[in-house]
């Protein structure tokens, strides 16, 4: 599997501190290898629109869709608690 970032996700990524960018890169590599990797905690977020949620850290999440063999990262954001 491969992944790509939307323009919004690319802006979100660029706005992250370097340490969080590294963590996001690591999580994206896990996603490309295995959707069920434990540290991703990936789950359906919006079933009707096919949007999934994955974990970057305890405080940050990314949202994505699955299109064939491509994960499209929609956004990266602070997780509301």
C-alpha positions, 0 to 999 in steps of 0.5 A: 500500500502507498499513501498520499497527502491532500493539500490540507494534510500537507499544510497540517504536516508542515505546521507540525513541530519537527518531532511530530513530523518524524512521528507522523512519518513513522506512523505513515510507514506503519500504515503503508505496511499494516492498517492494523498496526497496534500503535495506529489504533486505526478505526472507522471514523465516518462510515458513510463517507469512508473516513478512517482515523489513525493515531500519530500520538496520544494528542494528535490524529490523522484522518484518511480514506482508502482508495484501492491500494492508496491511503489518502491522508485528509488532515492531521489535527490535535485530538479533541478531548 
